[in-house]
Amino acid sequence: MKLKLLFLTLVTSPLITLCQPSFKITHGPYLQAMTDQSVNIVWTTDKPSIGWVELAPDDASDFYAIARKKYFGAHDGLKSETTLHNVNIGGLAPATTYRYRIYSQEVLTHENHFVQYGKVDASAAYRVQLPTFTTNNKKAAEIHFAVVNDIHERNDVLKTLLNQLDWKQVNMVFFNGDMINNCRNEEQIFTSFMYTAVALFAQKIPMYYARGNHETRGEYAAAFSKYFPAPSGKLYYLLRSGPVCFVVLDTGEDKPDTDMEYSGITNFDAYRDEQAAWLKEALKSEDYITAPYKIVIGHIPPIGGWHGNIEVAQKFIPLLNEGGAQLMIAAHLHRSLKRMPEKEGAHFPVVVNSNNSILKVKADANQLLVEMYDLQGKLMDSIKIKPDNK
């Protein structure tokens, strides 16, 4: 009997191993929170695992020439056991290009101090061209960036707009809110727009997010910032690249917190107060003060009579006026609009991009040129901003 059981064990053990469910990377990678010295690389797996990134210089050396340094996803000294991997890599050189590869290893069990690991999955590296990224350059003489918004899960529109760009020139892309209809689950984030973003650019060119009001809706909305980490660790932040300092605001919802649509879950009036206090100090930073161009990006414009528009106009615009902002790029209205400086409102132009157009922006020593193109690639409007030479 014992021999029979031993025989069955020897025969079935390989079958058990072979029948174990597969483990794989499911989404990504994509770049977030790029600065001149750091970057976050984000991806997902189908089962809990630890994750890490290996970097190599963008030179002629083979990726396998030496053991590359591992940068682990970790928090408070512990490697993260998760399906959503967010690896922050610091200590990088400005204006430098790196090759990278992502890895995840399944965590089968974790009991007390003993961890049993399973399979490793990784992005391809053998006989393929690894993705690269280039850190920001605060001293660059010029930069090119693009802005899209209010896509509302229309991947065909997103592809059409982004395919107008010359990716050899673009330094960064901003998603200015409402890329999704609501946040219900992880898969929706990717099927709504991130599959398209990763396929077209986001593995190699950083994408920055200004959250819209539709990203605040749904049972998965609280997880949004985990997928789109920002340089500040908040959903509002200041970013310097070349001659431009970007002030990115999270304008929140468009109706009062008490509106029945929100079921009592929102607290955006206090959140905008929090941002205003931060903004007052951020506008005193060296990156902002010394920038030839000071650009604000936020989803809801200070235009219109809804509560969110009024909050933006009352809480942010006076601070931005005092701080010398030169342009605000907004969205939300689903139509294009250009409002020039006003004595009683914004002392700088406000450009609202429609839900069917893309902004292509070039900033150099002479001017910041904003051009708006429709789905057919036709130039709809433009505006020029002269540098602040203070």
C-alpha positions, -999 to 999 in steps of 0.1 A, spaced: 0 0 0 28 24 9 46 16 -24 14 24 -42 10 57 -24 46 66 -32 41 57 -68 10 79 -70 29 108 -54 58 105 -78 35 104 -108 11 132 -97 36 157 -83 48 168 -118 11 171 -128 3 193 -98 32 216 -107 22 217 -144 -14 225 -134 -6 254 -112 -23 286 -125 0 308 -145 14 341 -132 18 371 -154 22 409 -158 -11 422 -170 -8 459 -176 20 484 -182 46 494 -176 41 531 -178 60 562 -165 47 585 -138 59 614 -117 90 620 -138 113 647 -125 149 656 -133 162 630 -108 134 604 -103 106 585 -119 79 561 -109 73 530 -130 39 514 -127 25 480 -138 1 453 -126 1 416 -122 -27 390 -119 -16 378 -85 1 393 -54 39 395 -60 69 416 -53 82 438 -81 114 455 -91 130 474 -119 165 470 -133 181 499 -151 209 501 -176 225 531 -193 214 538 -228 247 527 -244 260 499 -266 263 474 -237 242 443 -236 216 444 -209 230 410 -198 266 422 -196 265 427 -159 240 423 -130 219 454 -130 209 472 -98 174 462 -86 150 489 -75 122 473 -55 86 484 -49 87 489 -11 71 508 17 86 515 51 114 490 45 92 461 34 88 449 -2 53 454 -13 32 422 -19 6 435 -43 -9 433 -78 -3 470 -84 34 478 -86 47 513 -82 85 515 -81 100 549 -73 136 553 -86 155 582 -72 191 594 -75 190 596 -113 210 621 -134 191 650 -150 186 649 -188 198 613 -190 184 583 -209 180 549 -192 169 515 -204 147 495 -180 131 462 -174 104 452 -150 101 420 -129 75 405 -106 77 373 -86 46 357 -72 41 354 -35 25 320 -29 23 322 9 34 345 37 31 330 71 48 345 101 84 352 89 84 326 61 76 336 25 73 311 -3 78 325 -38 65 313 -71 72 321 -107 89 353 -121 75 372 -150 94 400 -167 93 423 -197 112 409 -226 149 417 -229 164 391 -252 168 403 -288 143 431 -282 148 468 -278 141 477 -242 120 507 -234 138 538 -223 131 571 -205 149 604 -203 148 624 -171 136 660 -172 160 687 -178 153 720 -160 180 737 -181 167 727 -215 163 756 -239 130 743 -252 103 716 -245 74 702 -264 43 688 -246 7 679 -255 -26 680 -236 -58 660 -241 -89 658 -219 -125 647 -217 -119 615 -237 -146 596 -216 -134 562 -227 -134 569 -264 -102 551 -274 -107 558 -311 -107 596 -304 -77 593 -281 -57 574 -308 -67 599 -335 -55 628 -315 -23 613 -301 -13 600 -336 -10 636 -347 21 639 -325 57 636 -335 69 614 -307 106 622 -314 99 657 -302 74 653 -274 88 655 -239 56 648 -219 18 644 -222 -8 658 -198 -42 641 -194 -63 670 -181 -92 650 -166 -123 630 -175 -104 604 -194 -129 579 -179 -167 581 -171 -163 568 -136 -140 546 -115 -155 512 -110 -125 488 -111 -89 484 -123 -97 469 -156 -118 499 -166 -89 522 -161 -69 503 -187 -97 495 -212 -109 531 -210 -77 548 -220 -45 534 -205 -41 505 -230 -40 531 -257 -16 554 -238 8 525 -230 7 513 -266 14 547 -281 38 564 -257 35 559 -219 63 533 -216 89 558 -229 74 593 -225 61 605 -191 23 611 -187 11 635 -160 -25 636 -147 -47 665 -136 -77 647 -122 -111 656 -135 -145 654 -118 -154 620 -134 -123 604 -120 -137 612 -85 -169 591 -91 -174 554 -85 -164 529 -58 -128 526 -71 -122 564 -72 -102 564 -39 -76 541 -56 -70 565 -85 -39 581 -71 -23 547 -67 -23 542 -104 -12 578 -112 13 589 -85 25 625 -88 59 641 -79 44 656 -47 26 625 -35 -6 645 -39 -29 650 -69 -18 686 -70 18 694 -76 44 717 -91 67 705 -119 97 721 -137 109 710 -171 130 732 -193 118 768 -194 83 759 -181 70 755 -145 37 737 -144 12 742 -116 -11 712 -117 -44 716 -97 -70 690 -88 -102 710 -92 -125 684 -78 -162 681 -85 -184 706 -103 -214 706 -80 -217 713 -42 -206 686 -18 -242 684 -6 -256 675 -41 -276 643 -40 -255 628 -69 -225 624 -45 -244 605 -18 -226 624 9 -191 610 0 -174 642 -12 -155 668 7 -141 690 -21 -146 725 -6 -122 716 22 -99 699 -3 -97 731 -24 -90 750 7 -61 726 14 -48 732 -21 -51 770 -19 -29 769 13 -3 747 -6 -5 769 -37 3 801 -18 36 785 -7 44 767 -40 43 799 -59 72 811 -38 94 782 -49 126 787 -69 114 765 -97 84 786 -101 99 821 -96 128 815 -120 108 798 -148 104 819 -180 69 804 -184 44 798 -155 16 775 -167 -14 763 -147 -32 730 -157 -65 721 -141 -97 704 -153 -124 729 -143 -119 764 -156 -128 796 -136 -155 801 -162 -192 794 -156 -217 795 -128 -215 760 -114 -201 755 -79 -168 740 -90 -161 769 -115 -169 794 -88 -146 777 -63 -117 777 -88 -123 813 -95 -125 824 -59 -98 801 -42 -71 797 -69 -73 827 -93 -64 855 -69 -33 835 -58 -23 828 -94 -28 865 -103 -6 875 -74 20 849 -83 23 860 -120 8 830 -137 8 835 -175 -16 809 -188 -42 784 -176 -50 753 -196 -84 739 -187 -110 714 -199 -145 702 -187 -167 723 -210 -165 699 -240 -160 729 -262 -130 751 -271 -127 785 -256 -101 812 -253 -106 839 -227 -81 867 -226 -69 884 -194 -96 902 -174 -93 930 -148 -119 913 -125 -110 877 -132 -78 859 -143 -51 883 -153 -38 858 -178 -53 839 -207 -75 808 -200 -75 782 -228 -102 755 -226 -95 725 -248 -125 707 -262 -132 669 -259 -123 664 -296 -91 684 -299 -55 683 -288 -31 710 -276 4 710 -290 27 733 -271 63 744 -277 82 766 -253 116 781 -262 135 813 -254 113 834 -276 78 823 -269 54 796 -256 32 786 -286 -1 768 -279 -18 753 -309 -52 736 -308 -59 709 -335 -91 691 -342 -97 654 -351 -87 660 -387 -55 677 -377 -67 711 -387 -54 741 -367 -84 756 -348 -68 783 -327 -35 794 -312 -20 817 -286 15 830 -279 30 838 -245 61 858 -241 86 848 -215 87 863 -180 122 877 -179 121 889 -143 
